[in-house]
Amino acid sequence: NAGVTQTPKFQVLKTGQSMTLQCAQDMNHEYMSWYRQDPGMGLRLIHYSVGAGITDQGEVPNGYNVSRSTTEDFPLRLLSAAPSQTSVYFCASSRDLAGPYNEQFFGPGTRLTVL
Amino acid sequence: GNSVTQMEGPVTLSEEAFLTINCTYTATGYPSLFWYVQYPGEGLQLLLKATKADDKGSNKGFEATYRKETTSFHLEKGSVQVSDSAVYFCALRNAGNNRKLIWGLGTSLAVNP
């Protein structure tokens, strides 16, 4: 299993540009989420999905869109990039939300810089 | 609401020293508790977890015990190595309908040879 994969690893955008961060998992996990990690702020949840066709907002959803058309993929779209979106983005998945299989598996991250 | 509080870092230790990173939580019901580790330039990975009171999670020489009476899940290791240098995150997943992961801010550990 490849686990959770993310592309690209690094990206530089200009203010106002749009782009999609890709995330895929091959573990047949129902639950997927996107976080951003900023110094001194820990991990903040952007959006999450509890299954194909179902998404919901996290703590900091503004400026981001998601969709979940398949179990495997959960792309994150930046609609009009702003310098405040400079961050490291992590995608994560888990098999369950409760019970013994509720830990999250993380991708390697995408480091995004918005100029 | 639910929250996780970790001791602030950075923590700097010499090799073979004893490590404790404190984590306390506020939650309703009986959450699952986790420690994740992030090595430089990498994503987070699960280090250990505990799903009920008095459970002890352990992995790679690290241990943490779920203490409901003190609402704590402190991470310990008896003898740290340089390779343990990383950022450590405490987290909880509430047993309620929400079930989102609630994260601490992370504690940076540097181990010197």
gemmi code that builds the backbone of each chain (N, CA, C; Angstrom):
import gemmi

chains = {
    "A": [
        ("ASN", (0.820, -1.206, 0.000), (0.000, 0.000, 0.000), (0.850, 1.251, 0.000)),
        ("ALA", (0.468, 2.236, -0.832), (1.178, 3.512, -0.832), (0.736, 4.373, 0.340)),
        ("GLY", (-0.431, 4.091, 0.924), (-0.930, 4.908, 2.025), (-1.611, 6.165, 1.497)),
        ("VAL", (-1.271, 7.292, 2.069), (-1.826, 8.574, 1.638), (-0.758, 9.303, 0.827)),
        ("THR", (-1.108, 9.657, -0.391), (-0.161, 10.377, -1.243), (-0.689, 11.773, -1.532)),
        ("GLN", (0.235, 12.705, -1.640), (-0.123, 14.097, -1.933), (0.785, 14.635, -3.038)),
        ("THR", (0.195, 15.403, -3.930), (0.981, 16.110, -4.942), (0.421, 17.510, -5.123)),
        ("PRO", (1.275, 18.490, -5.420), (2.738, 18.402, -5.464), (3.341, 18.467, -4.064)),
        ("LYS", (4.623, 18.320, -3.926), (5.306, 18.480, -2.637), (5.561, 19.955, -2.333)),
        ("PHE", (5.846, 20.719, -3.367), (6.097, 22.138, -3.216), (5.356, 22.879, -4.323)),
        ("GLN", (4.886, 24.094, -3.999), (4.208, 24.908, -5.002), (4.350, 26.377, -4.630)),
        ("VAL", (4.639, 27.192, -5.634), (4.662, 28.643, -5.454), (3.597, 29.235, -6.361)),
        ("LEU", (2.733, 30.064, -5.802), (1.674, 30.712, -6.557), (1.784, 32.229, -6.409)),
        ("LYS", (1.196, 32.912, -7.361), (1.026, 34.349, -7.215), (-0.370, 34.632, -6.676)),
        ("THR", (-0.508, 35.737, -5.985), (-1.814, 36.118, -5.456), (-2.850, 36.135, -6.571)),
        ("GLY", (-3.986, 35.499, -6.289), (-5.073, 35.467, -7.253), (-5.115, 34.210, -8.108)),
        ("GLN", (-4.024, 33.469, -8.155), (-4.027, 32.234, -8.938), (-4.839, 31.171, -8.208)),
        ("SER", (-5.306, 30.207, -8.974), (-6.019, 29.066, -8.384), (-5.212, 27.799, -8.630)),
        ("MET", (-5.424, 26.807, -7.781), (-4.770, 25.522, -7.991), (-5.484, 24.450, -7.161)),
        ("THR", (-5.163, 23.211, -7.483), (-5.730, 22.074, -6.766), (-4.606, 21.250, -6.173)),
        ("LEU", (-4.709, 20.993, -4.866), (-3.811, 20.062, -4.198), (-4.459, 18.680, -4.239)),
        ("GLN", (-3.681, 17.714, -4.704), (-4.233, 16.367, -4.863), (-3.943, 15.515, -3.636)),
        ("CYS", (-4.891, 14.659, -3.303), (-4.727, 13.695, -2.210), (-5.406, 12.402, -2.620)),
        ("ALA", (-4.719, 11.295, -2.400), (-5.303, 9.989, -2.690), (-4.865, 8.997, -1.631)),
        ("GLN", (-5.757, 8.053, -1.328), (-5.398, 6.973, -0.392), (-5.888, 5.647, -0.974)),
        ("ASP", (-5.121, 4.592, -0.695), (-5.436, 3.272, -1.244), (-5.808, 2.282, -0.153)),
        ("MET", (-6.292, 2.791, 0.976), (-6.626, 1.933, 2.117), (-8.132, 1.745, 2.280)),
        ("ASN", (-8.890, 2.260, 1.333), (-10.345, 2.157, 1.367), (-10.938, 2.822, 2.613)),
        ("HIS", (-10.299, 3.928, 3.022), (-10.798, 4.647, 4.191), (-11.968, 5.538, 3.817)),
        ("GLU", (-12.968, 5.579, 4.702), (-14.125, 6.427, 4.445), (-13.858, 7.886, 4.818)),
        ("TYR", (-13.103, 8.082, 5.872), (-12.944, 9.421, 6.429), (-11.656, 10.051, 5.921)),
        ("MET", (-11.765, 11.238, 5.303), (-10.591, 11.967, 4.836), (-10.700, 13.419, 5.260)),
        ("SER", (-9.553, 14.063, 5.426), (-9.563, 15.450, 5.890), (-8.353, 16.199, 5.366)),
        ("TRP", (-8.470, 17.504, 5.369), (-7.376, 18.411, 5.006), (-7.077, 19.324, 6.189)),
        ("TYR", (-5.786, 19.453, 6.487), (-5.318, 20.351, 7.537), (-4.305, 21.325, 6.950)),
        ("ARG", (-4.176, 22.449, 7.601), (-3.037, 23.298, 7.360), (-2.236, 23.433, 8.652)),
        ("GLN", (-0.923, 23.532, 8.496), (-0.042, 23.619, 9.651), (0.766, 24.899, 9.550)),
        ("ASP", (0.616, 25.757, 10.525), (1.326, 27.026, 10.566), (2.086, 27.124, 11.883)),
        ("PRO", (3.228, 27.786, 11.890), (4.030, 27.892, 13.113), (3.218, 28.463, 14.266)),
        ("GLY", (3.279, 27.782, 15.421), (2.590, 28.260, 16.615), (1.091, 28.041, 16.622)),
        ("MET", (0.551, 27.488, 15.522), (-0.916, 27.307, 15.423), (-1.309, 25.841, 15.448)),
        ("GLY", (-0.346, 24.956, 15.414), (-0.686, 23.541, 15.374), (-1.350, 23.172, 14.059)),
        ("LEU", (-2.213, 22.182, 14.115), (-2.956, 21.720, 12.933), (-4.371, 22.273, 12.994)),
        ("ARG", (-4.815, 22.834, 11.881), (-6.186, 23.336, 11.824), (-6.921, 22.642, 10.680)),
        ("LEU", (-8.114, 22.186, 10.979), (-8.915, 21.428, 10.026), (-9.581, 22.378, 9.025)),
        ("ILE", (-9.399, 22.096, 7.739), (-9.977, 22.943, 6.699), (-11.329, 22.390, 6.252)),
        ("HIS", (-11.314, 21.168, 5.728), (-12.522, 20.463, 5.312), (-12.334, 18.990, 5.593)),
        ("TYR", (-13.432, 18.277, 5.671), (-13.348, 16.838, 5.849), (-14.496, 16.157, 5.118)),
        ("SER", (-14.366, 14.840, 4.986), (-15.381, 14.050, 4.298), (-15.556, 12.727, 5.026)),
        ("VAL", (-16.798, 12.318, 5.207), (-17.074, 11.037, 5.875), (-17.418, 9.951, 4.871)),
        ("GLY", (-17.295, 10.256, 3.594), (-17.540, 9.254, 2.567), (-17.737, 9.929, 1.228)),
        ("ALA", (-17.723, 9.152, 0.164), (-17.901, 9.704, -1.183), (-19.209, 10.484, -1.258)),
        ("GLY", (-19.112, 11.688, -1.788), (-20.277, 12.549, -1.954), (-20.642, 13.372, -0.745)),
        ("ILE", (-19.890, 13.230, 0.357), (-20.229, 13.933, 1.602), (-19.012, 14.717, 2.079)),
        ("THR", (-19.149, 16.041, 2.164), (-18.074, 16.872, 2.683), (-18.648, 17.872, 3.679)),
        ("ASP", (-17.775, 18.393, 4.521), (-18.221, 19.382, 5.508), (-17.042, 20.278, 5.858)),
        ("GLN", (-17.378, 21.435, 6.431), (-16.358, 22.419, 6.759), (-15.714, 22.128, 8.098)),
        ("GLY", (-14.440, 22.488, 8.189), (-13.731, 22.422, 9.451), (-13.630, 23.799, 10.079)),
        ("GLU", (-12.514, 24.058, 10.756), (-12.332, 25.325, 11.459), (-12.066, 26.494, 10.536)),
        ("VAL", (-11.312, 26.252, 9.446), (-10.822, 27.357, 8.601), (-11.130, 27.083, 7.126)),
        ("PRO", (-12.403, 27.010, 6.728), (-12.742, 26.616, 5.361), (-12.682, 27.733, 4.318)),
        ("ASN", (-12.656, 28.987, 4.745), (-12.771, 30.083, 3.789), (-11.601, 30.111, 2.810)),
        ("GLY", (-11.942, 30.233, 1.519), (-10.934, 30.274, 0.469), (-10.590, 28.908, -0.112)),
        ("TYR", (-11.222, 27.861, 0.409), (-10.944, 26.496, -0.043), (-12.241, 25.774, -0.400)),
        ("ASN", (-12.148, 24.930, -1.439), (-13.252, 24.056, -1.790), (-12.769, 22.619, -1.853)),
        ("VAL", (-13.659, 21.691, -1.576), (-13.341, 20.266, -1.708), (-14.498, 19.552, -2.377)),
        ("SER", (-14.196, 18.376, -2.889), (-15.223, 17.468, -3.394), (-14.729, 16.049, -3.142)),
        ("ARG", (-15.630, 15.117, -3.112), (-15.252, 13.712, -2.873), (-16.107, 12.840, -3.788)),
        ("SER", (-15.648, 12.678, -5.015), (-16.410, 11.890, -5.984), (-16.108, 10.403, -5.880)),
        ("THR", (-14.948, 10.045, -5.321), (-14.601, 8.643, -5.122), (-14.104, 8.456, -3.693)),
        ("THR", (-14.055, 7.232, -3.233), (-13.507, 6.952, -1.906), (-12.032, 7.312, -1.834)),
        ("GLU", (-11.306, 7.132, -2.949), (-9.855, 7.261, -2.935), (-9.354, 8.709, -2.932)),
        ("ASP", (-10.056, 9.612, -3.605), (-9.509, 10.945, -3.871), (-10.242, 12.046, -3.123)),
        ("PHE", (-9.474, 13.032, -2.681), (-10.072, 14.149, -1.928), (-9.266, 15.407, -2.241)),
        ("PRO", (-9.471, 16.011, -3.405), (-8.695, 17.201, -3.787), (-9.128, 18.461, -3.037)),
        ("LEU", (-8.172, 19.331, -2.815), (-8.424, 20.620, -2.162), (-8.138, 21.727, -3.172)),
        ("ARG", (-9.121, 22.576, -3.402), (-8.975, 23.664, -4.386), (-8.857, 25.011, -3.701)),
        ("LEU", (-7.833, 25.738, -4.105), (-7.708, 27.136, -3.696), (-8.279, 27.977, -4.824)),
        ("LEU", (-9.267, 28.771, -4.520), (-10.019, 29.458, -5.554), (-9.285, 30.695, -6.072)),
        ("SER", (-8.712, 31.459, -5.158), (-7.977, 32.675, -5.505), (-6.942, 32.865, -4.405)),
        ("ALA", (-5.726, 32.399, -4.666), (-4.731, 32.299, -3.602), (-4.391, 33.663, -3.002)),
        ("ALA", (-4.168, 33.645, -1.690), (-3.782, 34.835, -0.939), (-2.544, 34.518, -0.112)),
        ("PRO", (-1.711, 35.518, 0.197), (-0.518, 35.249, 1.008), (-0.836, 34.571, 2.341)),
        ("SER", (-2.028, 34.817, 2.887), (-2.411, 34.181, 4.155), (-2.581, 32.667, 4.022)),
        ("GLN", (-2.601, 32.172, 2.794), (-2.726, 30.732, 2.578), (-1.367, 30.052, 2.435)),
        ("THR", (-0.304, 30.813, 2.584), (1.029, 30.213, 2.658), (1.082, 29.316, 3.884)),
        ("SER", (1.363, 28.020, 3.667), (1.281, 27.062, 4.767), (1.778, 25.712, 4.267)),
        ("VAL", (1.795, 24.755, 5.170), (2.002, 23.368, 4.801), (0.656, 22.660, 4.953)),
        ("TYR", (0.254, 21.961, 3.905), (-1.060, 21.319, 3.873), (-0.894, 19.811, 3.972)),
        ("PHE", (-1.669, 19.224, 4.868), (-1.639, 17.791, 5.052), (-3.023, 17.199, 4.793)),
        ("CYS", (-3.012, 16.101, 4.060), (-4.212, 15.300, 3.877), (-4.099, 14.091, 4.798)),
        ("ALA", (-5.224, 13.643, 5.334), (-5.212, 12.498, 6.237), (-6.445, 11.649, 5.996)),
        ("SER", (-6.347, 10.368, 6.348), (-7.503, 9.491, 6.224), (-7.549, 8.554, 7.410)),
        ("SER", (-8.745, 8.062, 7.702), (-8.881, 7.031, 8.729), (-10.008, 6.091, 8.349)),
        ("ARG", (-9.916, 4.871, 8.851), (-10.920, 3.857, 8.524), (-12.243, 4.158, 9.211)),
        ("ASP", (-12.154, 4.530, 10.477), (-13.358, 4.792, 11.266), (-13.167, 6.081, 12.050)),
        ("LEU", (-14.246, 6.571, 12.620), (-14.168, 7.697, 13.530), (-14.195, 7.231, 14.977)),
        ("ALA", (-14.647, 6.002, 15.202), (-14.721, 5.476, 16.565), (-14.167, 4.064, 16.545)),
        ("GLY", (-13.998, 3.504, 17.723), (-13.533, 2.128, 17.791), (-12.024, 2.017, 17.641)),
        ("PRO", (-11.511, 0.801, 17.465), (-10.060, 0.576, 17.484), (-9.334, 1.017, 16.223)),
        ("TYR", (-10.019, 1.438, 15.200), (-9.369, 1.818, 13.940), (-9.589, 3.293, 13.630)),
        ("ASN", (-9.498, 4.123, 14.637), (-9.842, 5.529, 14.434), (-8.636, 6.451, 14.326)),
        ("GLU", (-7.419, 5.867, 14.213), (-6.273, 6.760, 14.061), (-6.194, 7.265, 12.633)),
        ("GLN", (-5.598, 8.461, 12.479), (-5.460, 9.061, 11.157), (-4.090, 8.739, 10.564)),
        ("PHE", (-4.076, 8.538, 9.256), (-2.851, 8.345, 8.495), (-2.640, 9.599, 7.646)),
        ("PHE", (-1.428, 10.137, 7.704), (-1.150, 11.409, 7.046), (-0.316, 11.234, 5.787)),
        ("GLY", (-0.561, 12.125, 4.822), (0.312, 12.233, 3.678), (1.558, 13.024, 4.040)),
        ("PRO", (2.517, 13.139, 3.109), (3.788, 13.804, 3.390), (3.709, 15.322, 3.386)),
        ("GLY", (2.593, 15.878, 2.913), (2.414, 17.321, 2.957), (2.756, 18.012, 1.654)),
        ("THR", (2.120, 19.171, 1.463), (2.421, 20.075, 0.355), (2.788, 21.430, 0.954)),
        ("ARG", (3.970, 21.905, 0.623), (4.410, 23.212, 1.122), (4.054, 24.259, 0.069)),
        ("LEU", (3.126, 25.138, 0.420), (2.619, 26.147, -0.517), (3.061, 27.535, -0.094)),
        ("THR", (3.596, 28.268, -1.066), (3.955, 29.664, -0.847), (3.166, 30.525, -1.813)),
        ("VAL", (2.516, 31.549, -1.280), (1.749, 32.479, -2.120), (2.418, 33.849, -2.041)),
        ("LEU", (2.851, 34.315, -3.188), (3.586, 35.592, -3.237), (2.656, 36.772, -3.490)),
    ],
    "B": [
        ("GLY", (-16.023, 23.269, 25.732), (-15.752, 22.441, 24.562), (-14.538, 21.564, 24.791)),
        ("ASN", (-14.241, 20.753, 23.811), (-13.088, 19.859, 23.915), (-11.797, 20.610, 23.628)),
        ("SER", (-10.751, 20.260, 24.340), (-9.460, 20.910, 24.115), (-8.329, 20.021, 24.589)),
        ("VAL", (-7.141, 20.292, 24.052), (-5.924, 19.584, 24.443), (-4.858, 20.629, 24.728)),
        ("THR", (-4.186, 20.471, 25.857), (-3.118, 21.398, 26.235), (-1.824, 20.613, 26.409)),
        ("GLN", (-0.803, 21.018, 25.678), (0.509, 20.397, 25.789), (1.487, 21.372, 26.398)),
        ("MET", (2.521, 20.813, 27.027), (3.567, 21.687, 27.531), (4.255, 22.362, 26.357)),
        ("GLU", (4.650, 23.610, 26.578), (5.302, 24.357, 25.520), (6.740, 23.904, 25.368)),
        ("GLY", (7.207, 23.939, 24.160), (8.607, 23.642, 23.915), (9.368, 24.914, 23.628)),
        ("PRO", (10.549, 24.811, 23.065), (11.178, 23.531, 22.746), (11.774, 22.866, 23.984)),
        ("VAL", (11.830, 21.553, 23.919), (12.474, 20.771, 24.951), (13.811, 20.305, 24.392)),
        ("THR", (14.877, 20.538, 25.126), (16.209, 20.125, 24.705), (16.780, 19.184, 25.756)),
        ("LEU", (17.191, 18.002, 25.314), (17.732, 16.995, 26.220), (19.024, 16.434, 25.664)),
        ("SER", (19.797, 15.857, 26.547), (20.967, 15.110, 26.117), (20.572, 13.661, 25.860)),
        ("GLU", (21.316, 13.016, 24.996), (21.043, 11.604, 24.712), (21.035, 10.791, 26.003)),
        ("GLU", (20.109, 9.840, 26.075), (19.899, 8.930, 27.207), (19.166, 9.589, 28.378)),
        ("ALA", (18.754, 10.831, 28.248), (17.979, 11.476, 29.310), (16.549, 10.943, 29.301)),
        ("PHE", (15.853, 11.179, 30.417), (14.448, 10.799, 30.550), (13.572, 11.919, 29.990)),
        ("LEU", (12.549, 11.509, 29.245), (11.655, 12.477, 28.611), (10.256, 12.381, 29.191)),
        ("THR", (9.681, 13.529, 29.503), (8.248, 13.637, 29.769), (7.722, 14.833, 29.010)),
        ("ILE", (6.668, 14.614, 28.251), (5.936, 15.716, 27.621), (4.509, 15.643, 28.147)),
        ("ASN", (4.104, 16.694, 28.833), (2.788, 16.695, 29.474), (1.675, 17.003, 28.485)),
        ("CYS", (0.559, 16.309, 28.661), (-0.642, 16.559, 27.873), (-1.846, 16.397, 28.785)),
        ("THR", (-2.693, 17.415, 28.843), (-3.956, 17.316, 29.563), (-5.079, 17.661, 28.610)),
        ("TYR", (-6.268, 17.182, 28.928), (-7.368, 17.379, 28.001), (-8.651, 17.744, 28.734)),
        ("THR", (-9.563, 18.308, 27.982), (-10.926, 18.565, 28.436), (-11.855, 17.950, 27.410)),
        ("ALA", (-12.738, 17.090, 27.858), (-13.661, 16.442, 26.925), (-14.833, 15.866, 27.690)),
        ("THR", (-15.930, 15.720, 26.998), (-17.068, 15.011, 27.576), (-16.964, 13.542, 27.192)),
        ("GLY", (-17.504, 12.708, 28.007), (-17.517, 11.286, 27.696), (-16.141, 10.659, 27.812)),
        ("TYR", (-15.880, 9.706, 26.927), (-14.655, 8.911, 26.992), (-13.928, 8.978, 25.649)),
        ("PRO", (-13.117, 9.997, 25.463), (-12.434, 10.139, 24.170), (-11.325, 9.113, 24.001)),
        ("SER", (-10.914, 8.899, 22.768), (-9.662, 8.214, 22.477), (-8.544, 9.253, 22.490)),
        ("LEU", (-7.368, 8.852, 22.935), (-6.234, 9.772, 23.053), (-5.072, 9.259, 22.210)),
        ("PHE", (-4.347, 10.197, 21.614), (-3.291, 9.841, 20.664), (-2.046, 10.700, 20.896)),
        ("TRP", (-0.907, 10.121, 20.583), (0.314, 10.889, 20.369), (0.778, 10.635, 18.941)),
        ("TYR", (1.003, 11.741, 18.232), (1.571, 11.684, 16.898), (2.958, 12.322, 16.934)),
        ("VAL", (3.821, 11.873, 16.008), (5.162, 12.421, 15.910), (5.387, 12.906, 14.482)),
        ("GLN", (6.060, 14.051, 14.374), (6.391, 14.609, 13.059), (7.888, 14.829, 12.997)),
        ("TYR", (8.567, 14.015, 12.193), (9.995, 14.193, 11.975), (10.224, 15.308, 10.977)),
        ("PRO", (11.377, 15.937, 10.998), (11.619, 17.099, 10.134), (11.307, 16.813, 8.670)),
        ("GLY", (10.506, 17.674, 8.079), (10.185, 17.577, 6.659), (9.196, 16.489, 6.295)),
        ("GLU", (8.580, 15.863, 7.286), (7.661, 14.767, 7.006), (6.264, 15.055, 7.525)),
        ("GLY", (5.328, 14.180, 7.166), (3.976, 14.259, 7.706), (3.926, 13.634, 9.090)),
        ("LEU", (2.777, 13.746, 9.729), (2.607, 13.171, 11.059), (2.394, 11.674, 10.961)),
        ("GLN", (2.842, 10.960, 11.954), (2.562, 9.533, 12.026), (2.181, 9.181, 13.452)),
        ("LEU", (1.279, 8.220, 13.551), (0.813, 7.816, 14.867), (1.955, 7.176, 15.649)),
        ("LEU", (2.143, 7.619, 16.877), (3.156, 7.032, 17.744), (2.522, 6.003, 18.675)),
        ("LEU", (1.434, 6.394, 19.337), (0.717, 5.466, 20.198), (-0.666, 6.023, 20.491)),
        ("LYS", (-1.520, 5.157, 21.011), (-2.863, 5.606, 21.336), (-3.428, 4.813, 22.493)),
        ("ALA", (-4.497, 5.317, 23.077), (-5.232, 4.618, 24.134), (-6.698, 4.960, 23.985)),
        ("THR", (-7.550, 3.977, 24.129), (-8.967, 4.196, 23.849), (-9.846, 4.185, 25.087)),
        ("LYS", (-9.308, 3.803, 26.248), (-10.128, 3.866, 27.455), (-9.250, 4.102, 28.674)),
        ("ALA", (-9.896, 4.507, 29.747), (-9.183, 4.860, 30.971), (-8.284, 3.715, 31.441)),
        ("ASP", (-7.080, 4.096, 31.896), (-6.053, 3.190, 32.422), (-5.333, 2.390, 31.349)),
        ("ASP", (-5.736, 2.538, 30.091), (-4.975, 1.926, 29.005), (-3.598, 2.576, 28.924)),
        ("LYS", (-2.600, 1.764, 28.582), (-1.270, 2.295, 28.323), (-0.930, 2.031, 26.871)),
        ("GLY", (-0.647, 3.096, 26.140), (-0.150, 2.941, 24.776), (1.365, 2.939, 24.807)),
        ("SER", (1.980, 2.141, 23.922), (3.437, 2.107, 23.898), (3.924, 1.790, 22.489)),
        ("ASN", (5.091, 2.346, 22.157), (5.675, 2.120, 20.840), (7.061, 2.746, 20.839)),
        ("LYS", (8.026, 2.073, 20.273), (9.393, 2.588, 20.096), (10.006, 3.086, 21.402)),
        ("GLY", (9.632, 2.491, 22.532), (10.172, 2.900, 23.821), (9.397, 4.023, 24.478)),
        ("PHE", (8.430, 4.616, 23.763), (7.567, 5.638, 24.325), (6.342, 4.986, 24.981)),
        ("GLU", (5.858, 5.639, 26.039), (4.658, 5.171, 26.720), (3.798, 6.353, 27.124)),
        ("ALA", (2.494, 6.107, 27.207), (1.576, 7.102, 27.758), (0.388, 6.354, 28.343)),
        ("THR", (-0.062, 6.783, 29.513), (-1.186, 6.141, 30.185), (-2.373, 7.096, 30.244)),
        ("TYR", (-3.521, 6.603, 29.881), (-4.783, 7.348, 29.870), (-5.265, 7.462, 31.310)),
        ("ARG", (-5.155, 8.658, 31.880), (-5.548, 8.894, 33.275), (-6.801, 9.758, 33.302)),
        ("LYS", (-7.928, 9.113, 33.535), (-9.183, 9.879, 33.507), (-9.305, 10.773, 34.749)),
        ("GLU", (-8.769, 10.317, 35.862), (-8.920, 11.090, 37.101), (-8.168, 12.419, 37.038)),
        ("THR", (-7.075, 12.449, 36.279), (-6.320, 13.693, 36.134), (-6.453, 14.266, 34.716)),
        ("THR", (-7.282, 13.677, 33.908), (-7.473, 14.040, 32.487), (-6.132, 14.308, 31.812)),
        ("SER", (-5.254, 13.308, 31.865), (-3.911, 13.477, 31.331), (-3.498, 12.285, 30.490)),
        ("PHE", (-2.526, 12.519, 29.629), (-1.972, 11.471, 28.753), (-0.526, 11.853, 28.475)),
        ("HIS", (0.283, 11.856, 29.492), (1.666, 12.323, 29.392), (2.534, 11.311, 28.650)),
        ("LEU", (3.383, 11.811, 27.769), (4.279, 10.957, 26.999), (5.616, 10.832, 27.726)),
        ("GLU", (6.127, 9.598, 27.823), (7.389, 9.361, 28.520), (8.269, 8.420, 27.719)),
        ("LYS", (9.573, 8.625, 27.877), (10.548, 7.673, 27.352), (11.738, 7.671, 28.291)),
        ("GLY", (12.215, 6.508, 28.603), (13.258, 6.378, 29.610), (14.626, 6.853, 29.164)),
        ("SER", (14.921, 6.738, 27.877), (16.260, 7.070, 27.398), (16.145, 7.536, 25.944)),
        ("VAL", (16.200, 8.840, 25.736), (15.974, 9.360, 24.390), (17.239, 9.260, 23.544)),
        ("GLN", (17.015, 9.207, 22.243), (18.106, 9.155, 21.273), (18.029, 10.384, 20.364)),
        ("VAL", (19.132, 10.651, 19.697), (19.150, 11.791, 18.767), (18.044, 11.647, 17.726)),
        ("SER", (17.778, 10.415, 17.312), (16.759, 10.151, 16.290), (15.336, 10.438, 16.776)),
        ("ASP", (15.155, 10.692, 18.063), (13.830, 11.059, 18.595), (13.530, 12.543, 18.423)),
        ("SER", (14.475, 13.299, 17.937), (14.269, 14.733, 17.705), (13.135, 14.908, 16.697)),
        ("ALA", (12.091, 15.603, 17.113), (10.875, 15.708, 16.295), (9.905, 16.630, 17.027)),
        ("VAL", (8.745, 16.818, 16.410), (7.654, 17.524, 17.087), (6.606, 16.498, 17.460)),
        ("TYR", (6.129, 16.558, 18.682), (5.169, 15.594, 19.207), (3.837, 16.288, 19.466)),
        ("PHE", (2.769, 15.662, 18.949), (1.429, 16.220, 19.071), (0.543, 15.277, 19.871)),
        ("CYS", (-0.148, 15.824, 20.836), (-1.175, 15.104, 21.573), (-2.523, 15.436, 20.940)),
        ("ALA", (-3.431, 14.468, 20.871), (-4.726, 14.709, 20.250), (-5.776, 13.832, 20.891)),
        ("LEU", (-7.024, 14.256, 20.794), (-8.127, 13.416, 21.258), (-9.194, 13.339, 20.190)),
        ("ARG", (-9.898, 12.237, 20.173), (-11.079, 12.117, 19.330), (-12.248, 11.829, 20.242)),
        ("ASN", (-13.187, 12.742, 20.192), (-14.304, 12.633, 21.101), (-15.231, 11.508, 20.696)),
        ("ALA", (-15.884, 10.935, 21.671), (-16.789, 9.828, 21.397), (-18.150, 10.288, 20.920)),
        ("GLY", (-18.386, 11.593, 20.876), (-19.698, 12.106, 20.485), (-19.907, 12.070, 18.987)),
        ("ASN", (-20.996, 12.692, 18.547), (-21.354, 12.682, 17.130), (-20.298, 13.367, 16.261)),
        ("ASN", (-19.669, 14.368, 16.808), (-18.685, 15.156, 16.082), (-17.491, 14.307, 15.657)),
        ("ARG", (-16.834, 13.724, 16.628), (-15.725, 12.780, 16.431), (-14.551, 13.348, 15.667)),
        ("LYS", (-14.417, 14.663, 15.616), (-13.241, 15.229, 14.978), (-12.055, 15.108, 15.923)),
        ("LEU", (-10.863, 15.120, 15.325), (-9.655, 15.116, 16.133), (-9.405, 16.527, 16.656)),
        ("ILE", (-9.128, 16.627, 17.941), (-8.762, 17.891, 18.566), (-7.270, 17.817, 18.872)),
        ("TRP", (-6.504, 18.811, 18.414), (-5.050, 18.743, 18.480), (-4.477, 19.698, 19.500)),
        ("GLY", (-3.400, 19.243, 20.163), (-2.543, 20.171, 20.883), (-1.662, 20.914, 19.893)),
        ("LEU", (-0.930, 21.911, 20.387), (-0.119, 22.742, 19.504), (1.228, 22.124, 19.144)),
        ("GLY", (1.565, 21.025, 19.760), (2.832, 20.371, 19.454), (3.944, 20.821, 20.393)),
        ("THR", (4.857, 19.891, 20.651), (6.034, 20.167, 21.475), (7.263, 19.710, 20.709)),
        ("SER", (8.167, 20.657, 20.473), (9.382, 20.330, 19.738), (10.419, 19.763, 20.695)),
        ("LEU", (11.006, 18.644, 20.301), (12.049, 17.988, 21.097), (13.344, 17.943, 20.298)),
        ("ALA", (14.413, 18.416, 20.901), (15.741, 18.311, 20.302), (16.616, 17.500, 21.252)),
        ("VAL", (17.224, 16.447, 20.737), (18.108, 15.613, 21.549), (19.530, 15.784, 21.033)),
        ("ASN", (20.409, 16.186, 21.930), (21.809, 16.416, 21.564), (22.675, 15.224, 21.934)),
        ("PRO", (23.657, 14.903, 21.073), (24.526, 13.755, 21.371), (25.442, 14.031, 22.564)),
    ],
}
model = gemmi.Model(1)
for chain_id, residues in chains.items():
    chain = gemmi.Chain(chain_id)
    for i, (resn, *xyz) in enumerate(residues, 1):
        res = gemmi.Residue()
        res.name, res.seqid = resn, gemmi.SeqId(i, " ")
        for name, pos in zip(("N", "CA", "C"), xyz):
            atom = gemmi.Atom()
            atom.name, atom.element = name, gemmi.Element(name[0])
            atom.pos, atom.b_iso = gemmi.Position(*pos), 0.0
            res.add_atom(atom)
        chain.add_residue(res)
    model.add_chain(chain)
structure = gemmi.Structure()
structure.add_model(model)
structure.setup_entities()
